[in-house]
Amino acid sequence: GGSLYDAAFGPGGYGVGFWSELGAIGAVADQVYFVLAAASPILVLLLVVLVLAGFARAAPGGLQRIGLVVAILWALGLVALFVVVELLGGLGGDLLDLLRNLSPGGIIFFLASLIVLIGGLTRLGRA
């Protein structure tokens, strides 16, 4: 019902151990979507490291390629689960009801994932 931050650190929140509340979430797709979204600071850290490494080296090395593949797979997972959980899970009404029920966080993660996909694939393509 609320943001990930409120669920973690609000009154009665579960703290940094987001996995402790997975059983209360419900469907497996919802749980995986939650895990990918909740652990996104790790992805952000990986992307910062990749950016810094990109400044140091024009063509990606072996470790950079592994990091790019991980970031691309993570982004693909978020996009796929956004479609399954947010879009397909909201079917049943008209298009306006579907759009009205999309979570702002889900839309932000979807758009950010598209940016990561474009950047990661471009970087790999230039290798």
Rosetta silent file (secondary structure, phi, psi, omega in degrees, C-alpha in Angstrom):
SEQUENCE: GGSLYDAAFGPGGYGVGFWSELGAIGAVADQVYFVLAAASPILVLLLVVLVLAGFARAAPGGLQRIGLVVAILWALGLVALFVVVELLGGLGGDLLDLLRNLSPGGIIFFLASLIVLIGGLTRLGRA
SCORE:     score description
SCORE:     0.000 S_00000001
   1 L     0.000  -31.689 -178.360    0.000    0.000    0.000 S_00000001
   2 L  -115.008 -166.384  179.715    2.855    2.421    0.691 S_00000001
   3 L   -77.318  165.402  175.964    6.357    2.991   -0.530 S_00000001
   4 H   -60.908  -38.374 -179.907    9.191    0.532   -0.006 S_00000001
   5 H   -62.958  -44.679  179.189   10.755    3.013    2.422 S_00000001
   6 H   -63.638  -40.245  179.303    7.576    3.215    4.524 S_00000001
   7 H   -65.360  -32.027 -177.725    7.248   -0.556    4.580 S_00000001
   8 H   -85.453  -45.929 -170.256   10.851   -0.898    5.736 S_00000001
   9 H  -118.053    3.015  176.421   11.333    2.004    8.130 S_00000001
  10 L   -77.798 -174.432  178.840    7.829    3.225    8.933 S_00000001
  11 L   -59.775  126.362 -179.285    5.866    2.242   12.045 S_00000001
  12 L    73.948   14.995 -178.689    6.010   -1.533   12.384 S_00000001
  13 L   -68.999  166.173 -175.763    8.423   -1.754    9.441 S_00000001
  14 L   -95.789    0.869  177.338   10.679   -4.722    8.888 S_00000001
  15 L    77.656 -153.474 -177.400   13.968   -2.758    8.714 S_00000001
  16 L   -78.218  -14.264  179.758   16.726   -3.531    6.254 S_00000001
  17 L   -82.838   70.228 -175.174   15.848   -7.256    6.173 S_00000001
  18 H   -60.782  -25.122 -178.264   13.295   -6.928    3.370 S_00000001
  19 H   -68.957  -17.568 -178.585   13.353  -10.691    2.848 S_00000001
  20 H   -69.716  -16.883 -179.037   11.693  -11.203    6.250 S_00000001
  21 H  -107.794   10.236 -177.064    8.376  -10.006    4.810 S_00000001
  22 H   -61.685  -36.486 -179.351    8.377  -11.968    1.554 S_00000001
  23 H   -62.948  -27.594 -178.461    5.802  -14.455    2.809 S_00000001
  24 H   -81.980   -9.734 -175.014    3.279  -11.656    3.394 S_00000001
  25 L   -77.612  -38.331  177.932    3.538  -10.356   -0.159 S_00000001
  26 L   117.362 -119.630 -172.954    1.655  -13.167   -1.884 S_00000001
  27 L   -62.786  152.691 -178.611    2.329  -14.381   -5.413 S_00000001
  28 H   -61.389  -42.137  179.190    5.820  -15.436   -6.483 S_00000001
  29 H   -60.408  -40.663  177.403    5.963  -12.816   -9.254 S_00000001
  30 H   -63.781  -39.654 -179.810    5.152  -10.111   -6.696 S_00000001
  31 H   -65.428  -45.056 -179.525    7.871  -11.426   -4.377 S_00000001
  32 H   -65.595  -41.049  177.236   10.538  -11.456   -7.094 S_00000001
  33 H   -59.438  -43.458  179.160    9.481   -7.967   -8.229 S_00000001
  34 H   -63.489  -44.168 -178.580    9.771   -6.751   -4.629 S_00000001
  35 H   -63.829  -45.352  179.053   13.242   -8.307   -4.185 S_00000001
  36 H   -62.961  -39.081 -179.850   14.568   -6.775   -7.421 S_00000001
  37 H   -73.786  -43.200 -176.779   13.151   -3.375   -6.498 S_00000001
  38 H   -67.275  -31.953 -178.916   14.171   -3.451   -2.828 S_00000001
  39 L   -92.355   13.799 -177.822   17.742   -4.453   -3.638 S_00000001
  40 H   -62.080  -24.813  174.259   18.121   -1.792   -6.337 S_00000001
  41 H   -58.353  -29.916  175.996   20.719    0.194   -4.322 S_00000001
  42 H   -65.531  -42.023  177.776   23.100   -2.682   -5.107 S_00000001
  43 H   -63.439  -41.449  178.870   22.373   -2.181   -8.818 S_00000001
  44 H   -61.496  -42.934  177.165   22.984    1.556   -8.474 S_00000001
  45 H   -61.503  -43.566  177.117   26.337    0.856   -6.826 S_00000001
  46 H   -60.023  -42.059 -179.315   27.227   -1.556   -9.655 S_00000001
  47 H   -66.913  -37.941  177.347   26.310    1.082  -12.237 S_00000001
  48 H   -63.605  -43.747  177.858   28.460    3.720  -10.507 S_00000001
  49 H   -61.658  -41.508  179.273   31.425    1.328  -10.518 S_00000001
  50 H   -65.196  -37.593  177.722   30.819    0.602  -14.216 S_00000001
  51 H   -64.789  -46.703  179.305   30.701    4.315  -15.024 S_00000001
  52 H   -62.615  -40.500  177.676   33.970    4.963  -13.207 S_00000001
  53 H   -66.878  -32.784  178.026   35.586    1.975  -14.916 S_00000001
  54 H   -66.378  -32.480  175.595   34.294    3.264  -18.246 S_00000001
  55 H   -69.868  -32.963 -177.374   36.148    6.526  -17.723 S_00000001
  56 H   -80.061  -26.258 -174.897   39.342    4.637  -16.974 S_00000001
  57 L  -140.086  128.070 -175.852   39.136    2.260  -19.916 S_00000001
  58 L   -66.912  -49.463  179.308   37.604    2.897  -23.329 S_00000001
  59 L   -98.420  137.019 -178.143   36.673   -0.709  -24.151 S_00000001
  60 L   -66.247  136.108  176.055   35.073   -2.800  -21.398 S_00000001
  61 L   -85.275 -171.643 -176.991   37.314   -5.471  -19.902 S_00000001
  62 H   -60.472  -48.228  179.947   36.269   -8.871  -18.645 S_00000001
  63 H   -67.291  -35.523  177.672   34.952   -7.728  -15.266 S_00000001
  64 H   -64.887  -40.346  178.356   33.167   -4.783  -16.859 S_00000001
  65 H   -62.151  -41.798  178.018   31.424   -7.135  -19.298 S_00000001
  66 H   -62.424  -44.857  177.675   30.272   -9.313  -16.411 S_00000001
  67 H   -61.478  -40.719  177.703   28.974   -6.226  -14.590 S_00000001
  68 H   -64.118  -42.274  179.053   27.191   -5.042  -17.735 S_00000001
  69 H   -63.791  -42.176  177.639   25.552   -8.437  -18.224 S_00000001
  70 H   -61.577  -46.206  179.782   24.400   -8.459  -14.582 S_00000001
  71 H   -62.737  -41.280  179.667   22.967   -4.924  -14.930 S_00000001
  72 H   -65.527  -44.263  179.387   21.238   -5.823  -18.209 S_00000001
  73 H   -64.753  -39.514  177.379   19.720   -9.009  -16.751 S_00000001
  74 H   -61.400  -46.273 -179.619   18.574   -7.112  -13.650 S_00000001
  75 H   -64.915  -40.759  176.768   16.949   -4.448  -15.821 S_00000001
  76 H   -61.264  -40.857  177.849   15.295   -7.087  -18.025 S_00000001
  77 H   -62.406  -42.865  178.348   13.922   -8.755  -14.902 S_00000001
  78 H   -65.054  -40.368  178.493   12.460   -5.483  -13.630 S_00000001
  79 H   -64.315  -47.373 -178.747   10.873   -4.739  -17.017 S_00000001
  80 H   -62.430  -43.187 -179.380    9.406   -8.238  -17.316 S_00000001
  81 H   -72.798  -29.022  172.460    8.051   -8.220  -13.788 S_00000001
  82 H   -60.576  -44.598  179.672    6.623   -4.715  -14.249 S_00000001
  83 H   -63.398  -46.098 -177.199    4.657   -6.081  -17.198 S_00000001
  84 H   -68.619  -49.873 -172.990    3.512   -9.189  -15.290 S_00000001
  85 H   -79.381  -49.296 -172.829    2.724   -7.585  -11.922 S_00000001
  86 H   -83.165  -47.008 -175.412    1.658   -4.058  -12.818 S_00000001
  87 H   -83.002  -57.372 -178.074    0.166   -4.377  -16.302 S_00000001
  88 H   -69.122  -30.342  177.094   -1.151   -7.936  -16.527 S_00000001
  89 H   -71.669  -17.646 -178.903   -2.116   -7.907  -12.849 S_00000001
  90 H  -101.046    4.928  178.886   -4.251   -4.822  -13.438 S_00000001
  91 L   -68.886  156.724  179.908   -6.261   -6.152  -16.369 S_00000001
  92 L   130.637  -24.296  177.320   -9.961   -6.468  -15.936 S_00000001
  93 L  -115.542 -158.628  177.319  -11.078   -2.890  -16.336 S_00000001
  94 L   -89.266  178.012 -175.769  -10.597   -0.322  -19.021 S_00000001
  95 H   -62.190  -38.380  179.708   -7.315    1.326  -19.993 S_00000001
  96 H   -64.944  -39.012  176.556   -7.847    4.333  -17.711 S_00000001
  97 H   -64.718  -39.745  178.631   -8.349    2.087  -14.668 S_00000001
  98 H   -62.164  -47.396 -179.762   -5.190    0.190  -15.570 S_00000001
  99 H   -66.233  -36.319 -179.306   -3.154    3.398  -15.880 S_00000001
 100 H   -66.694  -30.700 -175.518   -4.656    4.835  -12.702 S_00000001
 101 L   -91.017   -1.972  177.136   -3.623    1.749  -10.691 S_00000001
 102 L   -68.263  137.717  179.155    0.022    1.702  -11.797 S_00000001
 103 L   -80.002  141.114  177.736    2.350    2.419   -8.909 S_00000001
 104 H   -59.064  -40.012  178.117    4.640    5.443   -9.311 S_00000001
 105 H   -61.943  -39.754  178.405    7.595    3.379   -8.079 S_00000001
 106 H   -63.458  -41.436  178.477    6.871    0.714  -10.680 S_00000001
 107 H   -65.077  -42.257  179.588    6.799    3.286  -13.471 S_00000001
 108 H   -63.867  -45.325  178.199   10.073    4.813  -12.266 S_00000001
 109 H   -63.700  -37.016  178.353   11.779    1.404  -12.082 S_00000001
 110 H   -62.775  -49.030 -179.658   10.441    0.533  -15.544 S_00000001
 111 H   -66.455  -40.907  177.405   11.801    3.719  -17.101 S_00000001
 112 H   -63.581  -37.580  178.059   15.110    3.460  -15.226 S_00000001
 113 H   -64.267  -38.519  176.755   15.429   -0.142  -16.401 S_00000001
 114 H   -63.396  -39.350  177.917   14.967    0.951  -20.003 S_00000001
 115 H   -64.376  -43.183  178.276   17.762    3.506  -19.548 S_00000001
 116 H   -63.503  -41.595  178.428   20.046    0.831  -18.060 S_00000001
 117 H   -61.197  -47.341  179.941   19.207   -1.523  -20.942 S_00000001
 118 H   -62.178  -47.252 -179.597   20.001    1.082  -23.565 S_00000001
 119 H   -65.367  -43.855 -179.471   23.232    2.143  -21.856 S_00000001
 120 H   -65.658  -44.376  179.415   24.395   -1.408  -21.132 S_00000001
 121 H   -67.653  -35.749  176.269   23.670   -2.704  -24.609 S_00000001
 122 H   -63.751  -44.802 -179.935   25.333    0.347  -26.178 S_00000001
 123 H   -63.765  -42.715  177.192   28.443   -0.164  -24.051 S_00000001
 124 H   -66.492  -35.498 -179.894   28.599   -3.858  -24.940 S_00000001
 125 H   -66.732  -26.065  179.746   27.996   -3.025  -28.606 S_00000001
 126 L   -87.614   -2.525 -178.224   31.028   -0.742  -28.660 S_00000001
 127 L   -72.331    0.000    0.000   33.288   -3.449  -27.258 S_00000001
